[in-house]
Amino acid sequence: MRGFLVSLAVIITLIVVGGVVFIYSGLFDVAASEPHWSITRWVLEKARTRSIKLHAAAIEAPSGLDDPAQLLIGTAHFAAHCAVCHGAPGVPKGDIGQGLSPQPPNLAHSSEHYTPSELFWIVKHGIRMTGMPAWGDHGDDELWAIVAFIRKLPEMTPEDYAKLVTQVASHGGQHHPASREDHPEPGTWRPQDGATHDHVPSPRH
């Protein structure tokens, strides 16, 4: 038994020393232009999924997520803050989203993997090492409205999205002409190439 414990201690020591040497060697490529190793991606994905489920377990989704008013609020915030990285129906990812590693997911599939409570936690707290920021400075009502919008994405066409953006604009949105080279300021929305609407919302923070 003593020999086993000694061997185990030696193995653990070698692993720790080897890890330190590897880190200080600089061999691990942190460039966003290079994908993660398969094992790194697996570890990060498993850790992310389990962490989200644990931390969102006590969150209770409010009623009324299907309210059309919630959908309009969510559209405004999604267009202003999310579409540049994730894209939207008929709107491709912007330059920022294209340059991130890992690539921001297509949120039309997010409801297949996460509950509304988990989506709320993600939007509010963000996710480390993915480029997903925390939107905790927004009110919870606004964040739930984004969740309401995301839940509608699987059935949303480019025409549906364009109509929603136009509806939001008709409630006081402003026009901000832009190109793909422009980077939106916080609180404004600027269409990517492929957008089919003429007005854009300026949501409340």
N, C-alpha and C positions, 0 to 999 in steps of 0.2 A: 504493500500500500504506500509505504514511504517513497519507494522508487517511482511509483506512478505519479505521486504528487510533485516530486522533483522534476520529472519529465514534463508534466503539465506546466509547471512554473517556467521551465526553460522555453517551452514552445510559445507561451504567452509573451515572455520577454522578447523573444526573437520577432514575433509578430509586431509588437509595439515598436521595437527599435527599427524594424524594416519599414514600418509605416512612417515613422519620423524621418528616416533617411529618404524615403520616396517623396515625401512632401517637400523637404528642403532641396531635393535635387532639381525641382522645377520641371520634371518630366510630364507631369499631368497637365494636359493642354486645356486651359480655361477659355480658349477662344470661342465666342458665340458662333463663329463660322464653321466650327467642327461639331458633329453630333456627339452625344454621350456614348461611352462604351455600353454594350448591351447590359452588363451586370450593373453598371452605375444607373442606367435608366430604370432597370427593374427595381433596384433598391429605393430610388427616389419615388417611383410611382406607388410602390407598396406603402412606403412611409407616409406619403401624401394622402392616399386614400383612407388608410386606417386613422390617421390623425383627424381628418375632416369628419369622419363618421363619429369618432369619440367626442370631439369638441362641439359638434352640432346636435348631439343626442338629446340635450335638454331644451332645445329651441322648438317652440310650437308655432307652426305656420298660422297666420291669422286667416279669418274667413274673408271672402270678397276678393280673392286674387283674380277671379274671372270678370270683375267689374271693368267695363270698357274705359272708365276714367282712369283706373290703375294702369291699363294698357297704354294709354296716351302718355301718362307720366313716365312710365318705363321706357317708352319709345324715345322720348326726349333725352333721357339720361343715357340710354344705350347709344344713341346716335352721337351724343357729345363726347362720351368717354370710352366706349367699348368697341365701336365699329372700326376704329383706326387700327386695332390689333386683331380683332376677331373677324372682321368683315360683317356683312349683313346680307339679307336676301337681295341679290342683284348688285351688291357692292363688295368689291374685293378687299382683302386686307391692305392696309396702307404700308408705307415703307418701314415704319417702326415695327409693325407686326411681322413683316417678312424677314426682318433682321434679328428677331429674337430666337433664342435656343433654350429650351425646346419651343417649337412653333406653337403659338396660341391655338387652342382647339376650335373646331367648328362648333359653336354653342347650340346648333340645332340638334346635336346628339347628347347634350349634357343632361337632359331630363331622363335619359335612359340609364344614367349612371348615378345621379345624385337626386335626393329628395329636395323639395322646396326649402326645407330647413337647412340642408347642407349647402345649397346654392346661396342662400342668404349669408351663411357663415363665410363662404368663399369671397363673396362680393364685399362683405364688411371688413374682413381681416386680411385678405390677399393670401398669396402663397409664396413663400421664400423660394429663391433660386429658379423662378419661372418667369419673372417679369410681371406677374400679376400683382398690381398694387392693392393696398387696403383703401377702401372708400368709407372708412369709419367717420370721416368728417361730414358725411351726408346723414340725414335723418333716417331712422329705421323705416319710416313709411315710404321714403323714396327708394330705399334699397329693396323693400318688398315689391315695389312697383317694377323694379328691374327684373326681379325673379318672375313676376307675372308675365313680363314681356318674353323672357327666355323660354318659359313654358309654352308659349305660342309659336316659337320659331319652327318646330318641326312641320307645321302645316302652313307656314307663311310663305307666300310667293313674293317675287320682286315687286309685283304690282301692289300687293297688300301692304308691303313695307313703305312703298312710295306714298300710298294713300294715307297711311298713318302719320308719316313725316309731314305731309301737307296739312293734315288736320291739326297737328301740333303747331305748325307755323301759323295757322289761321287763328290760333289763340294767343298770338303775340310774339311769334317767332321772328327772327331777323334774318336777313340775307347776308351770307358771308361767302362771296366767291373765292374759290381756292383751287389749287392744283394738287397733284399727288406730292409735289415737292414741299408743299406747305405743311407746317406742323401746327395743329389746332392749339389755341390757347385754352386753358381750363375754363369750362363754362360755355364754350362755343362749339358749334358743330360745322364742319366743312366737308362737303361731299367728296368721296373718292371717285376716281374714274369709274363710270358705269352707273352712277347714281342717276335716277330718273325724276328728280323733283327740283323745284325751282326755289323753294324756301327752306330755311333750316331753323330749328328751335334753339333758343338760348335758355337752358333750364336754370331753375333756381338752385342755389347751393344751400 
